[in-house]
Amino acid sequence: KAQEFPPFTEDCRTDAYPPPVNTKVGTYVLNLDQAPEDRWTGLVKPMADKMKIMIQDIKDLVGIFVNETKAINLVDELLAPLTDTFPEPYQGELRGIANATGIPLGEVVLYNIFYEVFTV
Amino acid sequence: CTSLVAQDKTGDLFHARNLDFGLFLGWDVKNQTWALTERLRPLIINVEYQQGGKTVAKGVHFAGYIGVITGMKPGVLSLSMNERFQLEGGFIGIIEWIIGQRDGQWMGFVLRDAVVKATDFNSTLQYLTSVDLLAPGYIILGGNSSGEGAIITRSVGTKADNVKMLDPAHGTWYLVETNYDNWKNPPFFDDRRAPATKCMNTMSQANVGLKGIFNVLSTKPVRNLLTTYTALMHVRNGTLDTYLQYCPQPCFPW
Protein backbone atom coordinates (compact mmCIF):
# COMPACT_ATOMS: atom_id res chain seq x y z
CA LYS A 1 0.00 0.00 0.00
CA ALA A 2 1.30 3.37 -1.09
CA GLN A 3 1.21 4.98 2.33
CA GLU A 4 3.10 2.16 3.97
CA PHE A 5 6.28 2.97 2.08
CA PRO A 6 8.74 4.85 4.26
CA PRO A 7 8.98 7.69 5.11
CA PHE A 8 5.23 8.37 5.05
CA THR A 9 4.25 6.01 7.84
CA GLU A 10 5.35 6.42 11.44
CA ASP A 11 5.27 4.12 14.40
CA CYS A 12 2.23 4.96 16.51
CA ARG A 13 2.93 8.27 18.21
CA THR A 14 2.98 8.48 21.98
CA ASP A 15 4.49 11.94 22.31
CA ALA A 16 2.19 14.27 20.35
CA TYR A 17 0.04 15.21 23.36
CA PRO A 18 -0.11 17.83 24.70
CA PRO A 19 0.13 19.75 21.42
CA PRO A 20 1.89 23.14 21.34
CA VAL A 21 -0.17 25.84 23.03
CA ASN A 22 -0.05 28.05 19.95
CA THR A 23 -1.93 25.46 17.91
CA LYS A 24 -4.99 25.65 20.16
CA VAL A 25 -7.92 27.28 18.39
CA GLY A 26 -9.79 30.20 19.98
CA THR A 27 -13.49 30.38 20.77
CA TYR A 28 -16.23 32.66 19.46
CA VAL A 29 -19.53 32.96 21.31
CA LEU A 30 -22.48 32.85 18.93
CA ASN A 31 -25.47 34.43 20.60
CA LEU A 32 -28.60 32.76 19.22
CA ASP A 33 -30.71 35.46 20.89
CA GLN A 34 -29.28 38.00 18.44
CA ALA A 35 -30.83 38.51 14.99
CA PRO A 36 -29.43 36.00 12.46
CA GLU A 37 -28.07 38.91 10.38
CA ASP A 38 -25.91 40.13 13.28
CA ARG A 39 -24.74 37.06 15.15
CA TRP A 40 -21.65 36.25 13.03
CA THR A 41 -20.47 39.83 12.50
CA GLY A 42 -17.96 39.89 15.36
CA LEU A 43 -16.24 36.82 13.94
CA VAL A 44 -16.25 37.39 10.19
CA LYS A 45 -15.54 41.11 9.97
CA PRO A 46 -11.93 40.85 11.15
CA MET A 47 -11.42 37.76 8.98
CA ALA A 48 -12.91 39.19 5.79
CA ASP A 49 -9.61 39.41 3.90
CA LYS A 50 -8.68 35.81 4.63
CA MET A 51 -12.14 34.67 3.59
CA LYS A 52 -11.92 36.58 0.32
CA ILE A 53 -8.62 34.93 -0.61
CA MET A 54 -9.99 31.49 0.19
CA ILE A 55 -13.23 32.02 -1.76
CA GLN A 56 -11.20 33.23 -4.73
CA ASP A 57 -9.39 29.88 -4.66
CA ILE A 58 -12.74 28.08 -4.80
CA LYS A 59 -13.89 30.27 -7.70
CA ASP A 60 -10.66 29.51 -9.52
CA LEU A 61 -11.47 25.84 -9.12
CA VAL A 62 -14.96 26.29 -10.56
CA GLY A 63 -13.27 28.25 -13.36
CA ILE A 64 -11.35 25.13 -14.37
CA PHE A 65 -14.60 23.44 -15.35
CA VAL A 66 -16.31 26.40 -16.99
CA ASN A 67 -14.52 29.51 -18.19
CA GLU A 68 -13.63 32.04 -15.53
CA THR A 69 -16.09 34.78 -16.52
CA LYS A 70 -18.87 32.25 -16.74
CA ALA A 71 -17.90 30.92 -13.33
CA ILE A 72 -18.15 34.36 -11.74
CA ASN A 73 -21.50 35.00 -13.44
CA LEU A 74 -22.72 31.58 -12.38
CA VAL A 75 -21.82 32.23 -8.77
CA ASP A 76 -23.23 35.75 -8.60
CA GLU A 77 -26.38 35.28 -10.67
CA LEU A 78 -27.38 31.75 -9.79
CA LEU A 79 -26.29 31.26 -6.21
CA ALA A 80 -27.23 34.61 -4.63
CA PRO A 81 -30.99 34.10 -5.25
CA LEU A 82 -30.62 30.61 -3.81
CA THR A 83 -30.37 32.25 -0.38
CA ASP A 84 -34.13 32.89 -0.40
CA THR A 85 -34.74 29.15 -0.60
CA PHE A 86 -32.73 28.29 2.53
CA PRO A 87 -34.51 27.81 5.85
CA GLU A 88 -34.14 30.37 8.60
CA PRO A 89 -31.98 31.25 10.45
CA TYR A 90 -29.53 30.31 7.68
CA GLN A 91 -30.89 32.83 5.15
CA GLY A 92 -30.39 35.70 7.54
CA GLU A 93 -26.99 34.50 8.70
CA LEU A 94 -25.67 34.27 5.13
CA ARG A 95 -26.91 37.77 4.36
CA GLY A 96 -25.33 39.06 7.56
CA ILE A 97 -21.97 37.53 6.65
CA ALA A 98 -22.09 39.05 3.15
CA ASN A 99 -22.92 42.48 4.60
CA ALA A 100 -20.26 42.33 7.29
CA THR A 101 -17.45 41.21 4.99
CA GLY A 102 -18.35 42.87 1.70
CA ILE A 103 -18.16 39.48 0.00
CA PRO A 104 -20.88 39.07 -2.65
CA LEU A 105 -23.78 36.98 -1.37
CA GLY A 106 -23.41 34.40 -4.16
CA GLU A 107 -19.83 33.75 -3.08
CA VAL A 108 -20.82 33.33 0.56
CA VAL A 109 -23.44 30.80 -0.60
CA LEU A 110 -20.87 28.94 -2.73
CA TYR A 111 -18.59 28.63 0.29
CA ASN A 112 -21.45 27.29 2.37
CA ILE A 113 -22.59 24.67 -0.13
CA PHE A 114 -19.09 23.66 -1.12
CA TYR A 115 -19.48 20.25 0.53
CA GLU A 116 -22.37 19.42 -1.79
CA VAL A 117 -20.35 20.69 -4.79
CA PHE A 118 -17.20 18.85 -3.82
CA THR A 119 -18.60 15.35 -3.20
CA VAL A 120 -18.79 14.80 -6.93
CA CYS B 1 -10.82 12.87 7.28
CA THR B 2 -10.53 10.40 10.10
CA SER B 3 -13.09 10.17 12.90
CA LEU B 4 -12.91 8.06 16.05
CA VAL B 5 -15.35 7.22 18.80
CA ALA B 6 -13.92 5.23 21.71
CA GLN B 7 -15.17 4.01 25.04
CA ASP B 8 -12.91 3.55 28.05
CA LYS B 9 -13.21 0.79 30.61
CA THR B 10 -15.55 2.85 32.80
CA GLY B 11 -17.99 3.44 29.92
CA ASP B 12 -16.91 7.03 29.30
CA LEU B 13 -16.98 8.10 25.64
CA PHE B 14 -14.49 10.14 23.63
CA HIS B 15 -14.95 11.40 20.09
CA ALA B 16 -12.24 12.94 17.94
CA ARG B 17 -11.60 13.79 14.35
CA ASN B 18 -9.05 15.01 11.84
CA LEU B 19 -10.49 17.36 9.26
CA ASP B 20 -8.68 16.83 5.96
CA PHE B 21 -9.62 19.07 3.07
CA GLY B 22 -8.22 20.56 -0.11
CA LEU B 23 -7.20 17.59 -2.25
CA PHE B 24 -6.28 18.66 -5.79
CA LEU B 25 -7.28 22.25 -4.99
CA GLY B 26 -3.94 23.79 -5.89
CA TRP B 27 -0.48 22.44 -5.07
CA ASP B 28 2.13 24.86 -3.74
CA VAL B 29 5.28 23.52 -5.37
CA LYS B 30 7.68 25.64 -3.31
CA ASN B 31 6.27 24.72 0.11
CA GLN B 32 4.94 21.30 -0.89
CA THR B 33 1.51 21.96 0.59
CA TRP B 34 -2.08 22.07 -0.66
CA ALA B 35 -3.06 25.68 -1.28
CA LEU B 36 -6.66 25.51 -0.04
CA THR B 37 -5.68 23.57 3.08
CA GLU B 38 -3.27 26.36 4.00
CA ARG B 39 -5.96 28.98 3.35
CA LEU B 40 -8.48 27.20 5.55
CA ARG B 41 -6.28 26.77 8.62
CA PRO B 42 -6.34 30.45 9.74
CA LEU B 43 -10.15 30.44 9.48
CA ILE B 44 -10.68 27.65 12.01
CA ILE B 45 -12.55 28.67 15.15
CA ASN B 46 -14.47 26.98 17.96
CA VAL B 47 -17.99 28.33 18.25
CA GLU B 48 -20.00 28.21 21.44
CA TYR B 49 -23.72 28.44 20.70
CA GLN B 50 -25.44 30.31 23.52
CA GLN B 51 -29.09 30.92 24.21
CA GLY B 52 -30.39 32.75 27.25
CA GLY B 53 -26.79 33.02 28.45
CA LYS B 54 -26.34 29.24 28.47
CA THR B 55 -24.21 27.11 26.20
CA VAL B 56 -26.50 24.89 24.14
CA ALA B 57 -23.94 23.46 21.71
CA LYS B 58 -20.37 23.71 20.50
CA GLY B 59 -18.93 23.38 17.02
CA VAL B 60 -15.75 23.77 15.03
CA HIS B 61 -16.22 26.16 12.12
CA PHE B 62 -14.35 27.76 9.30
CA ALA B 63 -15.16 31.47 9.69
CA GLY B 64 -18.06 32.25 7.37
CA TYR B 65 -19.19 28.63 7.09
CA ILE B 66 -22.37 28.40 9.15
CA GLY B 67 -23.05 24.67 8.95
CA VAL B 68 -21.63 22.15 11.40
CA ILE B 69 -19.35 19.27 10.45
CA THR B 70 -17.84 18.82 13.93
CA GLY B 71 -19.96 19.53 16.96
CA MET B 72 -21.29 18.47 20.32
CA LYS B 73 -24.06 19.09 22.79
CA PRO B 74 -22.50 18.94 26.24
CA GLY B 75 -23.82 15.99 28.22
CA VAL B 76 -25.80 14.65 25.27
CA LEU B 77 -23.84 13.77 22.12
CA SER B 78 -21.04 14.56 19.72
CA LEU B 79 -20.90 14.25 15.95
CA SER B 80 -18.55 14.59 13.03
CA MET B 81 -19.03 14.18 9.32
CA ASN B 82 -16.58 12.70 6.84
CA GLU B 83 -16.86 13.18 3.12
CA ARG B 84 -18.21 10.31 1.01
CA PHE B 85 -17.48 10.41 -2.69
CA GLN B 86 -20.20 9.19 -5.01
CA LEU B 87 -20.92 9.76 -8.68
CA GLU B 88 -24.46 10.54 -7.67
CA GLY B 89 -23.07 13.14 -5.30
CA GLY B 90 -24.22 16.49 -4.05
CA PHE B 91 -23.92 18.19 -7.43
CA ILE B 92 -27.14 16.53 -8.61
CA GLY B 93 -28.81 17.58 -5.39
CA ILE B 94 -27.83 21.20 -6.07
CA ILE B 95 -29.32 21.08 -9.56
CA GLU B 96 -32.53 19.57 -8.20
CA TRP B 97 -32.68 22.30 -5.58
CA ILE B 98 -32.16 25.03 -8.19
CA ILE B 99 -34.96 23.70 -10.41
CA GLY B 100 -37.33 23.68 -7.46
CA GLN B 101 -37.20 20.10 -6.19
CA ARG B 102 -36.40 20.87 -2.57
CA ASP B 103 -37.12 17.75 -0.54
CA GLY B 104 -33.49 17.27 0.42
CA GLN B 105 -31.54 19.20 2.99
CA TRP B 106 -28.03 20.64 3.10
CA MET B 107 -25.55 18.60 5.10
CA GLY B 108 -24.06 21.40 7.21
CA PHE B 109 -27.47 22.80 8.14
CA VAL B 110 -28.88 19.36 9.01
CA LEU B 111 -25.98 18.59 11.31
CA ARG B 112 -26.16 21.98 12.99
CA ASP B 113 -29.87 21.46 13.66
CA ALA B 114 -29.14 17.96 14.93
CA VAL B 115 -26.55 19.18 17.43
CA VAL B 116 -28.32 22.29 18.66
CA LYS B 117 -31.72 20.58 19.05
CA ALA B 118 -30.48 17.19 20.28
CA THR B 119 -32.22 15.76 23.31
CA ASP B 120 -30.70 12.27 23.34
CA PHE B 121 -28.48 9.92 21.34
CA ASN B 122 -31.12 7.52 20.03
CA SER B 123 -33.54 10.05 18.59
CA THR B 124 -30.65 11.90 16.90
CA LEU B 125 -29.37 8.61 15.47
CA GLN B 126 -32.81 7.88 14.07
CA TYR B 127 -33.14 11.38 12.62
CA LEU B 128 -29.73 11.32 10.93
CA THR B 129 -30.36 7.85 9.56
CA SER B 130 -33.48 8.88 7.70
CA VAL B 131 -33.31 12.64 7.04
CA ASP B 132 -33.45 13.54 3.32
CA LEU B 133 -29.97 14.71 2.30
CA LEU B 134 -28.68 16.42 -0.84
CA ALA B 135 -25.25 14.81 -0.55
CA PRO B 136 -23.81 11.54 0.72
CA GLY B 137 -21.60 11.39 3.80
CA TYR B 138 -20.40 9.43 6.80
CA ILE B 139 -21.95 10.75 10.00
CA ILE B 140 -20.14 9.64 13.13
CA LEU B 141 -22.12 9.95 16.32
CA GLY B 142 -21.07 9.58 19.94
CA GLY B 143 -23.25 9.73 23.02
CA ASN B 144 -22.89 10.03 26.76
CA SER B 145 -23.64 6.46 27.88
CA SER B 146 -21.91 3.15 27.34
CA GLY B 147 -22.36 1.77 23.82
CA GLU B 148 -23.60 5.04 22.33
CA GLY B 149 -21.52 5.34 19.18
CA ALA B 150 -22.34 4.88 15.51
CA ILE B 151 -21.13 5.37 11.96
CA ILE B 152 -24.05 6.20 9.68
CA THR B 153 -23.22 5.71 6.01
CA ARG B 154 -25.57 8.02 4.15
CA SER B 155 -26.54 8.25 0.51
CA VAL B 156 -28.42 11.05 -1.19
CA GLY B 157 -32.12 11.04 -0.30
CA THR B 158 -33.43 9.17 2.73
CA LYS B 159 -31.30 6.06 2.39
CA ALA B 160 -28.80 4.89 5.01
CA ASP B 161 -26.58 2.25 3.42
CA ASN B 162 -25.25 1.04 6.73
CA VAL B 163 -25.27 1.82 10.44
CA LYS B 164 -22.37 0.41 12.41
CA MET B 165 -22.75 0.59 16.18
CA LEU B 166 -20.26 0.62 19.00
CA ASP B 167 -20.55 -2.70 20.82
CA PRO B 168 -18.16 -2.82 23.77
CA ALA B 169 -19.81 -5.93 25.19
CA HIS B 170 -18.56 -7.81 22.13
CA GLY B 171 -15.15 -6.19 21.86
CA THR B 172 -15.98 -3.24 19.62
CA TRP B 173 -14.85 -0.51 22.01
CA TYR B 174 -13.97 1.95 19.24
CA LEU B 175 -15.09 2.92 15.75
CA VAL B 176 -12.85 4.32 13.01
CA GLU B 177 -14.15 6.01 9.89
CA THR B 178 -12.12 7.60 7.11
CA ASN B 179 -13.66 8.31 3.70
CA TYR B 180 -14.65 4.83 2.56
CA ASP B 181 -17.42 2.36 3.29
CA ASN B 182 -16.39 0.54 6.45
CA TRP B 183 -17.55 -2.88 5.21
CA LYS B 184 -15.21 -2.72 2.20
CA ASN B 185 -11.45 -2.45 1.92
CA PRO B 186 -10.20 1.11 1.39
CA PRO B 187 -8.35 1.78 -1.88
CA PHE B 188 -4.65 0.84 -1.87
CA PHE B 189 -3.63 4.45 -2.49
CA ASP B 190 -5.48 5.84 0.54
CA ASP B 191 -5.57 3.54 3.52
CA ARG B 192 -5.63 5.57 6.72
CA ARG B 193 -7.97 3.08 8.35
CA ALA B 194 -5.32 0.39 8.86
CA PRO B 195 -2.80 2.70 10.59
CA ALA B 196 -5.54 4.25 12.76
CA THR B 197 -6.81 0.78 13.71
CA LYS B 198 -3.31 -0.42 14.47
CA CYS B 199 -2.63 2.57 16.71
CA MET B 200 -5.97 2.25 18.52
CA ASN B 201 -5.20 -1.41 19.25
CA THR B 202 -1.69 -0.51 20.40
CA MET B 203 -3.11 2.18 22.67
CA SER B 204 -5.66 -0.33 24.09
CA GLN B 205 -8.92 0.39 25.86
CA ALA B 206 -7.09 0.88 29.16
CA ASN B 207 -5.50 4.07 27.78
CA VAL B 208 -8.52 5.61 26.07
CA GLY B 209 -8.59 9.34 26.69
CA LEU B 210 -7.82 12.64 25.02
CA LYS B 211 -4.06 12.03 25.13
CA GLY B 212 -4.13 8.58 23.53
CA ILE B 213 -6.61 9.55 20.83
CA PHE B 214 -4.70 12.70 19.94
CA ASN B 215 -1.56 10.61 19.54
CA VAL B 216 -3.38 8.23 17.16
CA LEU B 217 -4.70 11.11 15.04
CA SER B 218 -1.24 12.70 14.96
CA THR B 219 0.43 9.62 13.50
CA LYS B 220 1.30 9.74 9.79
CA PRO B 221 -0.50 8.98 7.49
CA VAL B 222 -3.63 9.47 9.63
CA ARG B 223 -2.24 12.99 9.84
CA ASN B 224 -1.29 14.05 6.34
CA LEU B 225 -0.82 17.15 4.22
CA LEU B 226 -4.58 17.73 4.02
CA THR B 227 -5.10 17.73 7.78
CA THR B 228 -6.21 21.15 9.00
CA TYR B 229 -7.22 20.40 12.59
CA THR B 230 -7.77 17.74 15.22
CA ALA B 231 -10.84 18.16 17.42
CA LEU B 232 -11.17 16.32 20.73
CA MET B 233 -14.63 15.97 22.24
CA HIS B 234 -15.59 14.64 25.65
CA VAL B 235 -19.35 14.79 26.00
CA ARG B 236 -19.53 14.01 29.71
CA ASN B 237 -17.24 16.92 30.60
CA GLY B 238 -18.66 19.10 27.82
CA THR B 239 -15.22 19.88 26.40
CA LEU B 240 -14.37 20.47 22.76
CA ASP B 241 -10.72 21.32 22.14
CA THR B 242 -9.39 21.99 18.67
CA TYR B 243 -5.75 22.07 17.59
CA LEU B 244 -4.32 23.15 14.25
CA GLN B 245 -2.42 20.33 12.62
CA TYR B 246 0.58 20.58 10.32
CA CYS B 247 2.43 17.77 8.67
CA PRO B 248 6.10 18.53 8.06
CA GLN B 249 7.72 16.70 5.16
CA PRO B 250 8.14 13.87 4.58
CA CYS B 251 4.39 13.53 4.69
CA PHE B 252 1.91 11.76 2.47
CA PRO B 253 -0.15 14.16 0.31
CA TRP B 254 -3.50 12.65 1.50
Interface residues (C-beta under 8 A of the other chain):
Chain A: K1 A2 Q3 E4 P7 F8 T9 E10 D11 C12 R13 T14 D15 A16 Y17 P18 P19 T23 K24 V25 G26 T27 Y28 V29 L30 N31 L32 D33 W40 L43 V44 M47 K50 M51 I53 M54 D57 I58 D60 L61 L78 L82 T85 F86 P87 Y90 E93 L94 I97 T101 I103 V108 Y111 N112 I113 Y115 E116 V117 F118 T119 V120
Chain B: L25 G26 A35 L36 R39 L40 P42 L43 I44 I45 N46 V47 E48 Y49 Q50 Q51 G52 V56 V60 A63 G64 Y65 I66 G67 I69 E83 R84 F85 Q86 L87 G89 G90 F91 G93 I94 W97 I98 R102 W106 M107 G108 F109 V116 L134 A135 P136 G137 F188 F189 D190 D191 R192 A194 P195 K198 C199 T202 M203 L210 K211 G212 F214 N215 V216 S218 T219 K220 P221 Y229 T230 D241 T242 Y243 L244 Q245 Y246 P250 C251 F252
